[in-house]
Structures are given as C-alpha cells and as structure tokens.
Amino acid sequence: MYRESNGVWAGMVLAVALLGAAPQPHPGAASAVNVKLSEWNVVLSQASVAAGPVTFVITNAGSIPHGLEVEGQGIEQEIETIQPGASDTLTLTLKPGSYEVYCPVGSDSHKKLGMDTHLKVVSATSPAPPAAPAPSEMSEAHMKAERVQTIRVTGGGPVIQILPGPFPFPDSAAPILKAFGDEREGLESQVKNGPYSNNVVRTSGSFAFTAWDKGAVRDSVAGVAEFATQDGARWKLVMDRVQTKDVPHHPRFGGVIMGLYYHGVTQVHTPLVPTINSAVALWAVAHLYKNDVLVTDNAMVHVMLLSRTRRNGDFALSCWDCSKNKIEELQLQILPGPGEPKFDAPGGFLFVNWEQSQGR
C-alpha cells in the first residue's frame, strides 16, 4: 500500500512538473510576438522570446501611418508602412541577443519621438532574463551616467518677421491635412491666412539659447531673444523652462528633440512647414515683454534650428522638401498661453527667423 501510494505520488509530482514547465516551441514553428503601434509607442506582448523563427503580428492602433523595423545581430528588416487600423506580419529567424524594435517612418523621426523598444532573444535552454528594474529603482549613479546632449545656438544673418498670409504649397499639404481630425479646420484656415506665408518684412534682433536633452520630463532650456517688429515695437523673450505636455497635432514634444526630420510629408506635426531636418526642436514656456512691459509669463514658444526653407533676397518659401538644405535657419514662433488673449501684433502671434544661424 505504501509502495503503491508512493508511486502514485511520484506520478503526480511528475505531472505537475510537466504542466508547470515553460512550453518549448515546436521545432520549425514560429514564436509569435504581438506588436501594437501608436503615437508614440511600440508595445510588445512579451519582452523575450526563444531563438528561432519569430512572427511579429503588428497592428497600427494609431491615427497616422507607422511601420516596424527589427534590427540587431546582423539583421535589419522592416515593414515600411502600415496604415491606421491595419495589420501586417513580419517573420524572421532570430539568433540569441538583443534586438531593437522601432518605427522607421520619417527617417526614424517616429523612433526619436518614442516609438522604440527592445526584444531579448534567448536560447531554448536559457532561463528567462530577470525583469528590468522600474525607473524608481534606478540608482542615482545610473541616472547621472545617462548621456546628456547639449546644443548652443546663436542667431545670425538677416532677420525677418513673418506676417499672416496664404501658404504657398496648398496642393501639397492638402492630402496630409486629412489625417488631422478635429484640427483640420483650423489648419485649413491657416492655409488661407496664417503664419506660414511669403508675407515677410526685414527687421533686426538677436537670439541665443542653450538646450539640454535629458529625457522628456528633464529637458531644459535657457535663452533670450530680442527683436523689433514691423510696427516699431521692441520685444524681449526669456526662455527658462521646457514645455513637456502634449502639443497638438502630433509629437509628444517632451521638451528638446535633436536631429528630427519632420513637418511637410513626414506625418510628424503640421505640414504647413515644408519638410525639414532640424539640429534641435523644442517647445518652451517663456516670459514675454513688449517695450519693457511684461505681456505674459506663460508664452508658448516653438524653436527650430532647421534646414533653410527661404531664399535669399525676398525670403519667400522656396521648397516643399527642404530637408537637404543647409541647417542654418533659426525659427522663433511665439503664441499666447492657453486662455490668454492674442498678442497686439498681426494675426495675434510673433514669428521671427534668423536666416544664417549656427549651433554647436
């Protein structure tokens, strides 16, 4: 009786062990990883997978086109574009190691906006890797070791003020505006009479700032712009903090982003700026003065050091795709803070360019 029950117990232990063991992929059968794409995330159904054939089942849950690229261990394969609401699959044979999984749209601009994650591939006999520590568990030394990118920008060359007027490439922008939902009406109004026009006047001014890219909520900026406008008013802008909330329509402009390819046809932010490359792009909150009198401590500021969009002489917008031009045009756009009245300026905004600027 004892021997029989001992045998039954041994059988039960063996069954439980088999049931609890991690399932092994059938030789030749692909493991599946579900991938969800959205603005601005790539979410994998699992953080690690066994080496061998792996099928990525990809769904674009966002509102604009995205894609998927898998890179690592000598592999670099992509699905270039998946339309909103659509799905696709990508099957690869992966060796053990770490792989970067990201959205390649816009020459990696979507990747730089946060659509980037990693997949760990382990051999079938390897134990599962330990979970990564939560951000709160990261040591102070680790945080300090993170690479910080810094850029110092100085405005130079001719200075122009851009006044309200029609956008010169309405037919090129029209198909892209269809993706903008609730904002489409306002943008179409700006096509007719907005801040992206050839209605410019020469003026004067100076602008210099330093921006630090430390991660979305830790970015910082410090800078001062002083300029005159067409009515003779003197303006001063003091930037001392980065804006980290979502900015319609697209990027999660978590402060400072360096090396971004966007606007125009890229599906990143408004197409009412031609397609450009930028050395730095940021949204900031700033103090604005007019004739030495404070206008607001909550001005919304957009700054880009970007490839030239305007030609010498008349400073008209000269290209729909300006991404291959020299990066030297410094744009400063200033808008009232949420709920604040428009500025006492044409169109209620301030838009000033320094045409031959530099960053280092």
N, C-alpha and C positions, 0 to 999 in steps of 0.2 A: 504494500500500500504506500509506504513511504517512497520506495523507488519509483513507483508509477506516478505519484503526485509530483515528485521531483522532476521527472521527465516532462510532465505537463507544464510545470513552472518554467523549465528551461525553454520549452517551445514558445510559451507566452512571451518570455523575455526577448527571444529572437524575433518574434513577430513585431513586438513593439519597436525594437531597434530598427527593423527594416522599414516600418511605417514612418519612423521619425527621421530617417536618413534623408539628406538632401537629394532630390531627384537628379540623376545624371542624364544629360542629353543623349538621345539615341544616336549612335554613330551615323554621321551624314545628315542628321536632322538639324535644321537651323534653330537657334535660340531666337526668341522674339523680344524686342525692346520697343515699347510704345513711346512715341515722341510727340509731345504737344508743343506747338509753336504759337506764340502770341506776342504782343507788344509789351515788354521787351524781354521775353523769357524763352528758354528752352528747357522743358521739363521731361526727364526720362523716367520711365516706370520702375527702373532699377538702376542702382549705381554701379553694379558689377555684373559680369556675365562670364560664362565659361568660354575658353578659346574654341575656335572653330567657326562654322557658318553662323552668322548673326543677321537676322532680318529686322531692319528698323521700319516700324509701321508708323508713318508720320501723318499727323493731322494739323492743318493750319487752322487754329481756332481764333486767329486774329482778324483784323479788319482790312489788312493790306497784304500784298503778296510777300511770301517768305520762301526760304529754301533751306536745305540741310547739307552740311559738309562734314565728313568724318576724316580726321587727319591724325596720323601717328604711325609709328613702326613701319615707315616706308609706304604707307597708304594715304592717298588723298583723293577721295571720291565724293561727288556731290550730286544732288538734285537741284538744279539751278533755281527753279521757280515752282511754287505750289500756290495756287490761288486761294483766297479766303474761303473757308468752308470745305476745301477739297482735301483729299488724302492721297498718299503715294507710298511706295515701299522701296527700300534700298537694301539689298542683300550683299554682304561682304564676308570674306573669310578672315578672321582677326586672330593674330598671334597674341600671346600674353604681353601685357604692357598697358600704358595709359594712352587714351585717345581723346582728342579734343573734338567736341560735337558742337557745331555752331551754325548760324545763319550767314551765308556768304553774300546776301543781297547788298547792293550798293558798294561794291568793292570793300566788303567787310564793315561797312558803316553800321549795319544792324548788329553785328558782332560787338562793335565798340559800344553800342548802346545797351548791352547786357545780354544779348542772345548768344550765350557761350556757356558750355558746361563740359564735364569730363565723364568718360566711361572707363572703368577699370576692367581689364580682361585678364582672367586668371586661368591657370591650367586646371584641368578637370580634377586633379588630385590636390590642388591647393586649398587651404581653408579660406573662408570668406574674409576679406580685409576688414579691420576694425572700422567702425563708423568715424567719420571726420568729426573733430570737436566742434561744438557750437561756437559761434563768434564770441559769445560771452566767456568761453573757456580759453580763448587765445591769450597767451601771455603778453605782457606789455612789451617785452623784448621782441616778440614776433611782430607786433604792430609797428614798432619802430623800424624793424628791418624791411618793411614793405617799401618798394621803390616809389619815390615821390617825383613826379615830373613837374618842372617849373619852366615858365617862359616869361621873358621880359619883352614887352612890346612898346615901340616908340613910333608915334605917328609922324609921317613925313610927306613931303611933296605937296602938290596942290590940295587945297581943302575946298570941298563943295557941300552945299546944303541941297538935299533932295526934297522937292515940294510935291504936293499931290498932283497926279496926272494919270493918264492911261498906261497900262502895262504894254510894252511893245511886242510881246510874243503871245497874244491871247490864244491863237490857234494851237500853239504847242502846249500851253498849260491846260487847256480845256479838258482833254481826256483824263488828266491826272486829278483834276478837281472833283471828278465824280466819286472818288473814294472818301471824300471829306465829310460826308454825313451832314450833321447839323451846322457845321461851319461853312458849308459850301456857299450858302447865300452871301455871307459876309465877304468871303474871298472873291466871289464873282463881282461884288460891288467894288472891291479894291482893284479888280482888273480894269474897271471903267475909270476909277478915280481914286488912286491910293498911293502908298509910299514907294512903290517900285516903278518909277517913271523916268522919263527923259527930261522932265521939267526940273532943271538944276540951276543954281546960281553959285558963283565963286564967292568964297568967304575966307576967313582966317581962323586959326586956332591951334592949340597944342593938345596932345593926348599921350599919356604914358601910363602903363599899368604892369603889374606882375600878377600872374595867375599860378596857383598851385593845384595840381591834380592829385588828390589824396584818396579818392573814392567818393561816391555820390554825396554822402552827408558830411564829409570832412573837407571838401574843397574850399578854397578861399581865394580872394582877390583883393588887391589894393591898387587904386589908381585915381588919377584926376584928369578930367578933360575941361578945357576952357575954349570957348568959341563964340563967334558973333553970328547972328542970323541976318536974313535979308532986310529986316526992319531996323537994324542997328542995335538990337538988344544984345546984351552980354550975358552969356550963360556959363555956369560952372557946375560940373558934376563930380561928386566924390563917391567912388565905389569902395565899400568896405565889407561887403558880405555877399555871398553867393546865394542865389535863389535855387532851392532844391525841390520844390513842388513840381508836379506835372505841368507841362506847358502845352496847351493845345497847339496843333493837332497831334503832332507825333512825339518828338523824342521826349523821353523822360530826361529832360535836361537836368540831370543831377549835378548842376554846377558847371564844372570845367571839363571839356572834352577836347583832346588834342588829336589832330590828324584825321578829321572827319571829312568824308566825301558825301555831300548831301544837297538838299534843295533840288530844283529842276525835276529831272526824270527819275530821281533816286527813290521816290516814295518815302523820303525822310523829310519831314516838315514841309513848309509851303513851297509849291513850285513857282511862286511869284518872284523868287530869286533864281536866276539861272543856275544850272548845275555847276558846283564849285568844289574845290578842295580847300580845306582850311588848316592852318597851323594850329589855331585854337578857336574854340567857340564856347561861349558861356552866356548864361542869364544871371544877372546880378540885381540886387536891390540897392538903391543909392539915394544920396541927398542931392537935390537939385535946387540951384539958386538962379534967379534972374535979376540982373542989375544989383547984385549983392543982397537980395531979399530972398529968404527961403521960400520955395514953392511947395516942396514936399520932401519928407524923409522916406518916402515909400515909392520912389520912381522905379518902374520896371525897365531894365536895361538889357539889350541884346548886343553883344560884341562879337565880331568875327575878324580875324586876320586871314584873308582868303585870296584865291586866285583872281586876277584882275577881271572885272566884268565891264568896265567902262573904258572908252577910248580917250586918248589924249585930245585936247582941243575943245570939243564940245561936251565931253564926258557923258555921252549917250551910252546906254547899254548896247554893247557891241556883239554879244554872242548869247545863244541859248545854252550851249555847252561850253562853259569857260574853264573846265576842270584842268586843262593842260596849260593854262596861262601861268605866268609867274605869280607866286604868292606874295603880294605886297599891298593889297587894298585893305584898308582898315575901316570897317563899318561900325558906326555907333548909332543905334536906334534907341530912342527913349520914349516910353509911353507912361501915361498916368497909372498909378497904382489902382488896384481893384476898388471900384466905387468912387474914385476921385474924378473931378471934372477934367475935361480936356485942357491941354495947355493953351495959353494965349499965343498960338502960332498957327500957320496954315495947316489945316487938317487936324489940328489938336495934338500933333506929335512933333518930335525932333529927329531928323535923320541926317547925319553928317558923315562924310567919307574923307579919309586921308589917303591919297592915291599912291604914294610911294613909301610905304611904311616898312618896318623890319621888326623881326622878332628873333630872340636868341635864348 
